[in-house]
Amino acid sequence: MGHFALSTDQTSRATESAKTAAELTTARQADLPTALIRYLWDGGSATVVVEALAAYQNEDGGFGHRLEPDIHAVASNPFAARVAMQYLRFLPDDSAPVMRTRLQEWLTTNQHQDGDWHFSTATKAGFMQPWFAAWEFPALNPACCVSGLAGSLGLVSDEMMARVSKLFDQKASLSQISNGGFYDLLPYVEYSLGVQLPNEYLDAIAASIIRRSEAGEFEDAEHFFTLATGGSAEITAKIPAELISRYCDQLIAEQGEDGGWPTPYDDAWRVWTTANAMMILARLSSA
């Protein structure tokens, strides 16, 4: 990540973690998390990852099928699209061209004039956790998360980004970055992947992450890294290297004896949290 990379010792421990992590996801028959871990840490095939991810893509090009575990409907939804794009960012640029094209078509077709991607009737008809059932659109999340990730993958158009930019101008504030919770800060972080945020926003994001770290507000290391390394390199560069290193040690230490990482959410999240932990460490090992 520019100014930080895993130490030799951290890399060695992370490599050992990957072995038991893959054993856990394999035992739970979680094909996509297993394929991701093996691809990142054991010379596995990107094609296998794409094939596993394809099981979550619908005919309309979007993603569903509980790729976002808290939304049970098969139908495509923006939060599942966000997860899919996070995985695609780890794959070679020339991988999954058909999947990418179909996803771009879904993003283009399903964006509302207000700049956001809403739940379809089919999605709302299925079970979702209460926080999603009460979601109000338009909102910076998912609009900025989806468009930022899509921008980093080259899946956007000028018209698409202009709509999101208008929404951002209406709803964004430095106060929200400084005083909001984790999920208030998330869309600013991920939006930075697709647009150049003003310096005052980048500074405020980094300062908020550092403050939350010092106050012990992150539930675990994964939540720290989602913000600290989940956006643009400019944000990560503003986080002290020693702080990132400390959270790397914490992330590795949080792995359970069975190879999986704990989660404050539903147990269905464990395989995904485990894959996310290994993705974070892989990103830092290749810095």
N, C-alpha and C positions, 0 to 999 in steps of 0.2 A: 504493500500500500504506500509506495513512494518512500516515506521516511521510516517505515517499520516493516520488518519481516520476522517470521518466527526464528528463534535461535536454534542452533543445532539440537540442543536438548529438547526444546519444545517440539521441534519437528519429529524427533524420535518418539516422544510420548504420543504425539498426534497420530503417527503411523500405527502404533500399537492400538490406539483407541479405535482406529478405522477397522481393524480386524474384528474386534468384538462388536462394534456397531453393526457391521455387515452381518454378523451371526444373528444379532437380535432381529434385524429387519427381515432376514431370510426366514427365521423361525416364525415370524408373524406373516409370512407370505406377502410382504410389501414389496412388490416388484420394482416400482419406480424408486423409492428410497434406496433399495439395494443396488440397483443399476447405477444410480448417481454416486454412491459411496465407492463402488468398485471402479467406476470410470475415473473418479478424482484421485483415488489412492492406491489402486491396484492394477493399473493398466487396462481397465475394462473398456469396452467399446461404446463410443458415442451413439452408434446405431441402436444399441440395446436400450440406451436411455430414451432415444426418440421413440422407439417402438412401445416402451412402457408408458411414455407420456401420451402417445396417440390414443391410448385407451380412455383418456379423459376428454378427448376432443370430440365435439358433436359435429353433425353434418353441416350445421350453419357456420362452422369455423371457430366457434367459441368453446370454452371449457366449462365443464360441470362435473357431475359424478362424484361429488364430495372431494374434489381436489382441494377445495377450501372445506375442511372437515366439518365446520359448523353450519354449512349450508348443504342439506341432504338432496335437494332436487337434482335430477339428471340434467335439467336444462342449463344452458349457458348463463353464466353470471360474471360480473366484472371482477369479483374478488378471486374467483378461480382463474380468470385470465391473468390477474396479477401474479399468482403463484406460478403459473405456467411460464410466464416471461422471466421470472426469477431463475427458473431452471434453464431456460434457453440461453440466458446470458453466460452460463458456464460452458456452453457447447461451442464448437467451431462455427464461425460465421456462415460457412457454406453448408452447415448441417440442416436437415429438416426444411428444405425450401418449400415444399408443398404445405407443410404444417404452418409455416410462417405466412405464406400467401393467404391461406384460408383464415388465419387469425386476423390478419390485416383487414380482410374483407368484413369480418365480424365487427371489428373495432369501428370501421368506417360506417357500416350500416346501422349499428346500434347506438352510436353516440347521439344523445338528444341535443336539441338546439341550445339548451342551457349549459352545454359543455360536459355533462356527466353521462355515465352509463348507469341506467336504472335497473332494478329487478324487473324481469318479465313476469307476466301473469303466471306462467308455468313455474317459475322459480318461487314465487310467493305462495303457490299452492302446496309446495312441499314443506317439510319441517325445516326450520332454521332456529338457531339459538335466539333468545329474546332480544339481544342487542342488535342482531341483524333484522329481526322482525319489526323493530321500532326505528329502523334506519330512515333518515330523511334525506331526500335528494332535492336539488343538487348539493353536493358537498365536496370539499377539497379531497376527502377520501371517500370514494375511490378515484375521482377524476384526475387528481395530480399524480397519484400513485400509478395508475394505469397509463397515463400519457407519458410520464417520465420514463417508465420502463420500456414502453413502446418506442419512444424516441431513441433510447439507447440501442434498440435493435433495428432501427430504420423502418419501423412499421407505421409511421405517421404521415399525415399530409399537412400542408400549411393551414388548410381550413380547420382540420381537427385541432391543431395546436392553438389556433386563434380563438376558438371557442373556449378552450381551457384557460387561456390567458385572460380572457374577459371574466371568467368565473373567479380566477385567482385574484384579479384586481378588486373584485367585489367583496371577497371573503377573507383574504389574507391579512395578517397583521403581525407586527413584531411582538406585540403584547401576547398574542396566542402562543408564539414560539417560546417566549420567556416564562409564561405562567401556566400554559396548558399541560395536559397529561401526555403520556407516551403516544397515544393515538392522535393527539392534536399535532404533535411534532412530526409524526411519520410522513404525512403527505408532502411536507416541505422537503424532507430528506430525499424522498424518492423522485419528486419533481425535478430535483437538481440533476438527475441523470439525463434528462432530456432537454433542459433549458439552462441558460446561464443566469442564475439568480444574482440579484444585486449583492455587493459585498456586505452591506449591513445585514442582509438576511443570512448569509453564510456565517458571518461572525456571531450572530445571535443563536443560530443553530448549534454551533460548536460550543459556545458558552453555556447553553442550556444543557447539553450532554455532559459537559465537565461538572457543572453544578449538581446535576442529578447524581452523578457518580460519587462526588464528595459527600453528598447527603445520604447515600445508600438507598436511593429511590428505585433502582432497577431490581426487578424481581429475580433476575438471574443474568448470567453473562450473555446469553443469547439476546435478551432484550437490549442490552448495551450495544452489542455489535450490529443489531438491526438498524440502529441509528448512527453509530460511529463509523461503520464501514458500508452501510447500505445505500449511500448516496454518492455524490460526486467526490472525486479525489481531493478537491479543494476543502471539503468539510473534514475529511479524514486527516489531512495535513495540519489542521488546526488543533487536533487532539494530541496531547503529549504522548510521545512514544512509550514512556514508562507506564502510563495509564493503560494503553492498549496491551502492553506486555502483561501487566497484572491481571487484566481480564482474560487474556489467553490462558494463563495458568489456572484461573478460576474456572473457565469453560472446560478445560481438560479434567479438572478435579471434580466437576459436577457429574461426570459420567457415572452411571450406576454400575453395580457389579454384574448385571446382566448384559451390559454393553449399550444400554439405551440411556438417553438423557431424560430427566424428570420434566414434568410440565405442570403448570398451575391450572391447566385446562382439562378437558375430557381426555380419558386415556387413549382415545383414538389419535390424539395428537402425538403420541410418543414416537412413532416411527418417523413422523415428519420433523419433529424437533431434533431427533437424532440425525437425520439427514442434513438439517439446517446447520447443526453444530459442525459436522464434517465439511460442509460447504464453506462455512466461515473460516475454518482452519486451513482449508485448501486455498482460499483466496489470499490468506496471509502468508502461506508457505511459498506462494509463487510471486510475492511482491518484489 
